[in-house]
Amino acid sequence: MTYHTPMFTLTMSTKGQFTLPRAVREALKLRPGCKVEGTVDDKGRLILVPALYEPEQLLEDRPAVNRVLSVEEMNEVIHSAADRGRL
């Protein structure tokens, strides 16, 4: 495993908060308001991963689609797909 920043230590405040060192925030391109997803692995290690994109940002470069379906048309497509075993 290659690390791009030196190992660092975090201290939890009385409110349960941590502050990431500036070098880490800059390396991860984190700004105020950025979200970080976390989990604990089977060895009890805390793993934090920046959530750099909001869901709407993932779709903003998508080509425009110029079609509109009514609710009834959407239901028809869903039922058709279900009938074919596609759902």
C-alpha positions as CSV (number, residue, x, y, z in Angstrom):
1,M,0.0,0.0,0.0
2,T,1.4,3.4,-1.0
3,Y,0.7,6.5,1.1
4,H,0.8,10.0,-0.4
5,T,0.8,11.8,3.0
6,P,2.7,10.9,6.1
7,M,0.8,9.1,8.9
8,F,-1.0,11.5,11.2
9,T,-2.8,11.3,14.5
10,L,-6.3,12.7,15.2
11,T,-7.6,13.7,18.6
12,M,-11.3,13.5,19.3
13,S,-12.9,16.6,20.9
14,T,-15.4,16.4,23.7
15,K,-18.1,16.7,21.0
16,G,-16.8,13.6,19.2
17,Q,-15.3,15.7,16.3
18,F,-11.9,15.3,14.5
19,T,-10.0,17.9,12.5
20,L,-8.0,16.6,9.6
21,P,-4.6,18.3,9.1
22,R,-4.4,20.8,6.3
23,A,-2.0,18.6,4.3
24,V,-4.6,15.8,4.3
25,R,-7.5,18.1,3.4
26,E,-5.5,19.5,0.5
27,A,-4.3,16.1,-0.7
28,L,-8.0,14.9,-0.8
29,K,-9.3,18.2,-2.2
30,L,-11.7,18.5,0.8
31,R,-13.4,21.9,1.4
32,P,-15.9,23.0,4.0
33,G,-19.1,21.1,3.5
34,C,-17.5,18.1,1.8
35,K,-18.8,14.7,2.9
36,V,-16.7,11.8,3.9
37,E,-18.0,8.3,4.0
38,G,-16.7,5.9,6.7
39,T,-16.7,2.3,7.7
40,V,-14.9,0.0,10.2
41,D,-13.2,-3.0,8.7
42,D,-13.0,-6.5,10.2
43,K,-9.7,-5.6,12.0
44,G,-11.4,-2.6,13.7
45,R,-9.7,0.0,11.5
46,L,-11.6,3.2,10.7
47,I,-11.7,3.8,6.9
48,L,-12.7,7.2,5.6
49,V,-13.3,7.9,1.9
50,P,-14.1,11.3,0.5
51,A,-17.5,11.5,-1.1
52,L,-16.3,14.1,-3.6
53,Y,-19.4,14.1,-5.8
54,E,-23.0,14.7,-4.9
55,P,-25.4,12.5,-6.8
56,E,-26.6,15.3,-9.0
57,Q,-23.0,16.1,-10.0
58,L,-22.6,12.6,-11.4
59,L,-25.3,13.3,-13.9
60,E,-24.6,16.9,-14.9
61,D,-22.4,16.0,-17.9
62,R,-25.0,13.5,-19.2
63,P,-26.5,14.3,-22.6
64,A,-30.0,15.8,-22.6
65,V,-32.9,13.5,-23.2
66,N,-35.8,15.0,-25.0
67,R,-38.6,12.7,-24.1
68,V,-41.2,12.8,-21.4
69,L,-43.3,9.8,-20.3
70,S,-46.5,10.0,-18.4
71,V,-46.9,8.0,-15.2
72,E,-49.1,5.5,-17.1
73,E,-46.4,5.1,-19.8
74,M,-43.8,4.5,-17.1
75,N,-46.0,1.9,-15.4
76,E,-46.5,0.2,-18.8
77,V,-42.8,-0.1,-19.3
78,I,-42.2,-1.4,-15.8
79,H,-44.9,-4.0,-16.2
80,S,-43.6,-5.0,-19.6
81,A,-40.1,-5.5,-18.2
82,A,-41.5,-7.5,-15.3
83,D,-43.4,-9.7,-17.6
84,R,-40.2,-10.5,-19.5
85,G,-38.4,-11.2,-16.2
86,R,-36.1,-8.2,-16.5
87,L,-37.0,-6.8,-13.0
